[in-house]
């Protein structure tokens, strides 16, 4: 058992740490008002709670100074690379994994300093936050702290802690406002990528997220904010392309199945059902009627 990996002080928050190599080294720790920071240097690790019970004792911000870790919570997993942050808390089970050398700064924010509703916390934990300006600001601050060699005096430390808390509240506000202009621009970018890859039969939220360096959970949320899903959008766009091709003179000698396969529908029966639902007629009948 390795106490303190989360930077918290309660016995119930002790963790079990499994490692194929040496245990992580605590490089330093410092308190910034309501925020306690610990910098760890480790290698192969797998961290999970020792005796887990729900705890409403604040939130943890993890900053990746070097290497990569995977953080899982609330059935979501996010890959955190150097220069990025991740949030998690003690409300649901979590897991932290890394297979290689890494340096991880953990900032535990006291619950009394946070004014976040449960739904706001849920939207922040174990998700890709790299697209939000407040996350960039918070990562920059923690990155500077991870690279510093001196400890700030008490007065400066309190202000730095306030700045961390302020960034968290700003980040929560940005995530809540994802349905605004930023979301519209990102939705246009994501759908543009899908439009250019409709012929790929394996399109999914995961493929799109990987291509855009986002989490699949975040991608799904952006599409939900626009009252659709990735699969529904892809299906509609493919069917419209197929409809247009079936009406084009150049495709008159092509089998319907060949046109469908060209746009990512290799299964003829699945395509026929989807086309009939969308346009009210089977593809062969639609083609004949149009001519």
C-alpha positions as CSV (number, residue, x, y, z in Angstrom):
1,X,0.0,0.0,0.0
2,X,1.3,3.4,-1.0
3,X,-0.2,6.2,1.0
4,X,-0.6,9.7,-0.4
5,X,-0.5,9.0,-4.1
6,X,-3.6,11.1,-4.5
7,X,-2.2,13.8,-2.4
8,X,-5.0,13.5,0.3
9,X,-4.7,13.0,4.0
10,X,-7.4,10.5,5.0
11,X,-6.7,6.9,5.8
12,X,-9.7,5.8,3.7
13,X,-8.0,7.4,0.7
14,X,-4.9,5.2,0.9
15,X,-4.3,3.3,-2.4
16,X,-3.0,0.0,-3.6
17,X,-0.1,0.5,-5.9
18,X,1.2,-2.3,-8.1
19,X,4.4,-1.9,-10.0
20,X,6.8,-4.1,-12.0
21,X,9.6,-1.8,-10.9
22,X,10.5,0.5,-8.1
23,X,7.7,2.4,-6.3
24,X,7.1,6.0,-7.4
25,X,9.3,8.6,-5.7
26,X,7.7,11.6,-4.0
27,X,9.9,14.4,-5.5
28,X,8.2,17.2,-3.4
29,X,5.0,18.3,-1.8
30,X,3.7,21.8,-1.0
31,X,0.4,23.3,0.2
32,X,-1.1,26.2,-1.7
33,X,-3.9,27.4,0.5
34,X,-6.8,25.0,-0.2
35,X,-4.7,23.0,-2.6
36,X,-2.1,20.3,-1.7
37,X,0.4,19.5,-4.5
38,X,2.6,16.4,-4.8
39,X,5.0,15.7,-7.6
40,X,5.7,12.0,-8.2
41,X,8.3,10.3,-10.4
42,X,7.4,6.7,-11.3
43,X,7.5,4.0,-14.0
44,X,5.2,1.0,-14.3
45,X,2.3,1.6,-12.0
46,X,-1.3,0.5,-11.5
47,X,-3.1,2.5,-8.8
48,X,-6.6,1.9,-7.3
49,X,-8.3,2.6,-3.9
50,X,-7.4,0.3,-1.0
51,X,-10.8,0.2,0.8
52,X,-12.9,2.3,-1.4
53,X,-16.0,4.2,-0.2
54,X,-17.6,7.3,-1.7
55,X,-15.9,10.4,-0.4
56,X,-16.9,14.0,-1.1
57,X,-13.6,15.4,0.0
58,X,-12.7,17.5,-3.0
59,X,-11.3,17.0,-6.5
60,X,-7.9,16.0,-7.8
61,X,-6.2,17.7,-10.8
62,X,-3.5,15.6,-12.3
63,X,-0.9,17.3,-14.5
64,X,1.3,15.2,-16.8
65,X,4.8,16.7,-16.6
66,X,6.4,13.8,-18.5
67,X,5.2,10.5,-20.0
68,X,1.7,9.1,-20.3
69,X,-0.9,7.8,-17.8
70,X,-4.4,6.4,-18.2
71,X,-7.0,7.5,-15.8
72,X,-10.3,5.6,-15.5
73,X,-13.4,6.8,-13.6
74,X,-17.1,6.5,-14.0
75,X,-16.6,3.9,-16.8
76,X,-14.6,6.4,-18.8
77,X,-10.8,6.3,-19.6
78,X,-8.7,9.2,-20.8
79,X,-5.1,9.1,-21.9
80,X,-3.2,12.0,-20.4
81,X,0.0,13.1,-22.3
82,X,2.7,15.5,-21.3
83,X,1.4,19.1,-20.9
84,X,-2.2,18.1,-20.2
85,X,-4.4,17.7,-17.2
86,X,-7.0,15.3,-16.0
87,X,-9.6,15.5,-13.2
88,X,-10.9,12.8,-10.9
89,X,-12.4,12.5,-7.4
90,X,-13.4,10.1,-4.7
91,X,-17.1,9.8,-5.5
92,X,-16.7,6.8,-7.8
93,X,-14.0,4.2,-8.2
94,X,-10.9,5.3,-10.2
95,X,-7.8,3.7,-11.6
96,X,-4.5,5.2,-12.7
97,X,-2.1,3.3,-14.9
98,X,1.2,3.9,-16.7
99,X,3.5,1.4,-18.4
100,X,6.6,3.6,-18.7
101,X,8.6,6.3,-16.9
102,X,6.5,9.3,-16.0
103,X,6.3,12.4,-13.8
104,X,2.9,13.3,-12.5
105,X,1.9,16.3,-10.4
106,X,-1.2,15.8,-8.3
107,X,-3.1,18.8,-6.9
108,X,-5.8,17.9,-4.4
109,X,-8.4,20.7,-4.0
110,X,-10.3,20.8,-0.7
111,X,-14.0,20.3,-1.0
112,X,-14.8,23.5,0.9
113,X,-13.1,25.5,-1.8
114,X,-15.2,24.1,-4.6
115,X,-18.7,25.3,-5.6
116,X,-19.5,22.6,-8.1
117,X,-22.8,20.7,-8.5
118,X,-22.7,17.0,-9.0
119,X,-23.5,17.2,-12.7
120,X,-20.6,19.7,-13.2
121,X,-18.2,17.3,-11.5
122,X,-19.5,14.4,-13.6
123,X,-18.8,16.3,-16.8
124,X,-15.2,17.1,-15.7
125,X,-13.8,13.8,-14.5
126,X,-11.8,11.4,-16.6
127,X,-12.4,13.3,-19.9
128,X,-10.3,15.1,-22.4
129,X,-10.3,18.8,-21.4
130,X,-7.5,20.0,-23.8
131,X,-9.9,22.0,-26.0
132,X,-10.9,24.4,-23.2
133,X,-8.9,27.6,-22.5
134,X,-9.3,27.3,-18.7
135,X,-7.7,23.8,-18.9
136,X,-4.8,25.3,-20.9
137,X,-4.3,28.0,-18.3
138,X,-4.5,25.5,-15.5
139,X,-2.0,23.2,-17.2
140,X,0.4,26.1,-17.8
141,X,0.3,27.0,-14.1
142,X,0.8,23.5,-12.9
143,X,3.5,22.9,-15.5
144,X,5.4,25.9,-14.2
145,X,5.0,24.6,-10.7
146,X,6.3,21.2,-11.7
147,X,9.4,22.7,-13.2
148,X,10.2,25.0,-10.3
149,X,12.8,24.2,-7.7
150,X,11.8,26.7,-5.0
151,X,8.7,26.7,-2.7
152,X,6.6,29.9,-2.8
153,X,6.2,31.8,0.5
154,X,2.9,31.5,2.4
155,X,1.3,34.6,1.0
156,X,2.1,33.7,-2.6
157,X,1.1,30.0,-2.0
158,X,-2.4,31.1,-0.9
159,X,-2.9,33.2,-4.1
160,X,-1.6,30.3,-6.3
161,X,-4.1,28.0,-4.6
162,X,-6.9,30.5,-5.3
163,X,-5.8,30.6,-8.9
164,X,-6.1,26.8,-9.2
165,X,-9.6,26.9,-7.7
166,X,-10.6,29.8,-10.0
167,X,-9.4,27.8,-13.1
168,X,-11.5,24.8,-12.0
169,X,-14.6,27.0,-11.7
170,X,-13.8,28.6,-15.1
171,X,-13.4,25.2,-16.6
172,X,-16.7,24.0,-15.2
173,X,-18.4,27.1,-16.7
174,X,-16.8,26.4,-20.1
175,X,-17.9,22.8,-20.1
176,X,-21.4,23.8,-19.2
177,X,-21.4,26.3,-22.1
178,X,-20.3,23.7,-24.6
179,X,-23.5,24.2,-26.5
180,X,-22.5,27.7,-27.6
181,X,-20.3,29.0,-30.4
182,X,-17.3,26.8,-29.5
183,X,-19.4,23.7,-29.7
184,X,-20.9,24.8,-33.0
185,X,-17.4,25.3,-34.4
186,X,-16.1,22.0,-33.1
187,X,-19.3,20.2,-34.3
188,X,-18.6,21.6,-37.8
189,X,-15.0,20.4,-37.6
190,X,-16.0,16.9,-36.5
191,X,-18.7,16.5,-39.1
192,X,-16.3,17.8,-41.7
193,X,-13.9,15.0,-40.9
194,X,-16.7,12.4,-41.0
195,X,-17.9,13.7,-44.4
196,X,-14.4,13.2,-45.8
197,X,-14.3,9.6,-44.5
198,X,-17.8,8.3,-45.1
199,X,-16.4,5.5,-47.3
200,X,-14.7,3.9,-44.3
201,X,-17.1,1.2,-43.0
202,X,-15.6,1.3,-39.6
203,X,-16.4,4.9,-38.7
204,X,-17.3,5.4,-35.0
205,X,-17.1,7.9,-32.2
206,X,-13.8,6.2,-31.1
207,X,-12.3,6.6,-34.6
208,X,-13.3,10.2,-34.8
209,X,-12.1,10.9,-31.2
210,X,-8.7,9.4,-32.0
211,X,-8.3,11.3,-35.2
212,X,-9.1,14.6,-33.4
213,X,-7.2,13.8,-30.2
214,X,-10.3,14.0,-28.1
215,X,-12.0,11.5,-25.8
216,X,-14.9,9.5,-27.2
217,X,-17.0,10.7,-24.3
218,X,-16.5,14.3,-25.2
219,X,-17.2,13.6,-28.9
220,X,-20.5,12.0,-28.0
221,X,-21.4,15.0,-25.8
222,X,-20.8,17.4,-28.6
223,X,-23.1,15.5,-30.9
224,X,-25.7,15.1,-28.2
225,X,-25.6,18.9,-27.8
226,X,-26.7,19.0,-31.4
227,X,-29.5,16.4,-30.9
228,X,-27.7,13.6,-32.8
229,X,-25.1,10.9,-32.5
230,X,-22.0,10.0,-34.5
231,X,-23.6,6.9,-35.9
232,X,-26.9,8.6,-36.8
233,X,-25.0,11.5,-38.5
234,X,-22.9,9.0,-40.5
235,X,-25.8,6.9,-41.5
236,X,-27.8,9.9,-42.8
237,X,-24.9,11.3,-44.7
238,X,-24.1,7.9,-46.3
239,X,-27.7,7.4,-47.4
240,X,-27.9,10.8,-48.9
241,X,-24.7,10.2,-50.9
242,X,-26.0,6.8,-52.1
243,X,-29.4,8.4,-53.1
244,X,-27.5,11.0,-55.2
245,X,-25.4,8.4,-56.8
246,X,-28.4,6.2,-57.7
247,X,-29.9,9.1,-59.5
248,X,-26.6,10.0,-61.4
249,X,-26.4,8.9,-65.1
250,X,-22.9,7.5,-64.6
251,X,-24.1,4.8,-62.1
252,X,-26.9,3.4,-64.3
253,X,-25.0,0.2,-64.9
254,X,-23.8,-0.3,-61.4
255,X,-25.6,-2.7,-59.0
256,X,-27.2,-1.0,-56.1
257,X,-25.1,-3.0,-53.7
258,X,-21.9,-1.7,-55.4
259,X,-23.1,1.9,-54.9
260,X,-23.9,1.2,-51.2
261,X,-20.5,-0.5,-50.6
262,X,-18.8,2.6,-52.0
263,X,-20.2,4.6,-49.2
264,X,-19.5,2.3,-46.3
265,X,-22.5,-0.1,-46.5
266,X,-21.0,-3.5,-47.2
267,X,-24.0,-5.4,-45.9
268,X,-26.8,-5.2,-48.5
269,X,-29.6,-6.2,-46.2
270,X,-28.6,-3.6,-43.6
271,X,-28.4,-1.0,-46.3
272,X,-31.8,-1.8,-47.8
273,X,-33.5,-1.5,-44.5
274,X,-31.8,1.8,-43.6
275,X,-32.5,3.2,-47.1
276,X,-36.2,2.2,-47.0
277,X,-36.6,3.8,-43.6
278,X,-34.9,7.0,-44.7
279,X,-36.6,7.5,-48.1
280,X,-39.8,5.4,-47.9
281,X,-38.9,3.0,-50.7
282,X,-36.5,0.2,-51.3
283,X,-33.4,1.3,-53.2
284,X,-34.3,-0.6,-56.4
285,X,-37.8,0.7,-56.5
286,X,-36.6,4.2,-55.7
287,X,-34.1,4.0,-58.6
288,X,-36.7,2.8,-61.1
289,X,-39.3,5.4,-60.0
290,X,-36.8,8.2,-60.3
291,X,-36.1,7.2,-63.9
